[in-house]
Amino acid sequence: MSRFWQWTAIIAALVLLGGCLGRPQAGSPPAAPPNTVTREITLYFADMQAEKVTPERRQVQVEPDQALVPVIVQELINGPRVKGHFPTIPPGTRLLDWKLEKGLLTLNFSREIQVNHPGGTAGEAMTIYSLVTSLTELPEVREVQFLVEGEKNEAIWGHADTTRPFKRNPDMIDKP
């Protein structure tokens, strides 16, 4: 075999081997992105009867100085992972922006939180207290105000007065 073909075969073998070594094996957990930390958050989803919100602990990867508010909201939008927990935020909902000032957290949602909502007083309460209870797990958040497309609405979902902020309500929390 000529030297040209020997070197061609060696280079081809190295390219193939290099491609195999750089990929994780199937079923292995994805590697955490560099410069991230694992944080535990507690999310609250609707119980089976839509009477109370029930806790679900989750590990999330975040940058060391990343704010948890948008992470918590996105995890609520993603929905529950535990059997017997039910989603509280309608599909297609996006958090447009948020502001935390003196314990008051203002969340500005896309209109999907209103137009895609299934309705009813129970569904409305589950959406409100899922968000409020999850976010008041953060020590700096005492109450939550809801906006839709930057506007306060008298009753976003048709029943509760959403022109005022909401505080954590222990009566709405399931104690497993």
N, C-alpha and C positions, 0 to 999 in steps of 0.2 A: 504494500500500500504506500502511495507516495505521501510525502510530508504534508502536502496540501490537504489531502483527504483526512489524514490523522488529525490535523489541527481543526478542520471543519467539524469532525465528529466530536472532538473535545469541547469546542465552543457550543455546539448544539446541545450536548449533554449538560453543560453548565447553565445554559439558558433555561432548559426544561427543569432542572433541579432547583434553580433559583426561584422560578415561578411557583413551584410546589411548596418551598419552604416559607415563602412570604404570606401564605394564606392560613387562617386558623382552620382547625379541623371542624368538620360538621358536628354540631351539637355543643361545641365549646362556647362558653359565655363570651360576649363581645368584650374586648378590652376597653377599659375606661379611657376616655380621651385624656390626653396629657393636661396637667394643671387643673384637675378637677378633684373635688372631695365628695364623699358620700354623706348625704344628710337624710335624716329620717323625718318625714312629715306625717301628720295625721290628717286624713281626709274624712269627710262625713258624707255618706250617701243615704238615700232613702231606704227605709226598711220595707219589708214585704207588704205591710198594710198602708204605707205612705202616711204614717202617723208621727214617726220620729226619724231623726238622722242617726246613723250608726257608724262608729269609727272604723277606719281601715288604715293601718299603718303601711307606709311605703318608703322604700329607699330610692333616692334620686341622686343623680350625678349633676353637680353644679360647679361653677367656678367659685373659688374661695370667697370672693366679694360679691357674688351674684345675689340679687334680691330674690326672696322666695315667693313674693306675691304672685308674679306671673307664672311661676312654676306650679304653685298650688292651683291656680285657676286652670291652667292647661291640663293638669292631672285630673281635675274634676270634669273638664270637658271630655277627656279621654274615656272617662267612665270607670266603674268599679271593676275589680279583678276577683272579688270574693263572692262566692255563691250566696244568694240571699240579700245582696246589696243591689240597688237599682239606680240607674243614672238620674241626675237631677237637672242637667243642663242640656237644652235641645241641640240636636245635630246642626252643624254649620256655624255655631256661635263662635265669635272671636272676641278676645279682649283687645280693644283698640288702644287704650292707654289707662293709666292709673296714677293716683297721687296719694301720698300719705302725709298728713299734716296734723300734728298735735293729737294723734290717736285716731283721727278720722281718715279712713281709707275710702277714696272715691274710685269706683270701678266704672269705666266707660266701655260698654259692650256694643257689638254690631247689632243691627236690628233683628238678626236671627234669634236672639235670646227671647224676643217678644213674638215674632211672627211664626216661629217654629215650635213654640211652647204648646204642650198638649192642653193646657188650661186647667180650670177647676181650682178650688181653694186648697185642696190637699197638694196638688202638683205645685202650685204657687208657693206654699209654705215650704215644701221640700227644696225648691230652688233657692229661696231666700236663706233658709237656715243651713243648707248644705254649704253655701258660700260663706255666710257669716260665721258659722261654727268652725269651719276649716281655717278661715283667715284669722279669727281671734285666738287661734292656737299660738300665733305669733305675739310675743309680749308687747310689741309696739302698736298693735291694732286693738282698739277698744270698740269701734263701731264702723259700719260699712254703709256707704251711700251708693245707690245704683243710678247709672245714667244709660241711656240708649242713644247712640250716635251723638253724644255730647249734650243731650237734653234730659232734664228731670221730667218725669211723667207722673201724673197723679196716681195712676194705678197701672204699672207696666203690664201686669198679667190679669187685670180686671177686678181685683178685690182689695188687696192691701194697699195702704197709702205709701207709695214709694217716693214721695217728695221729702221724706225724712229718713235719716239714717237708722239702721237696725243694730241692736246690741245682741250679744250672745244671750240665748234663752235656755237655761238649764232644763226647763220642762220639755224642750223639743229634742233632747239628747237621750238616745237609748243607752242604758247602762248594762252592757253585756256581762 
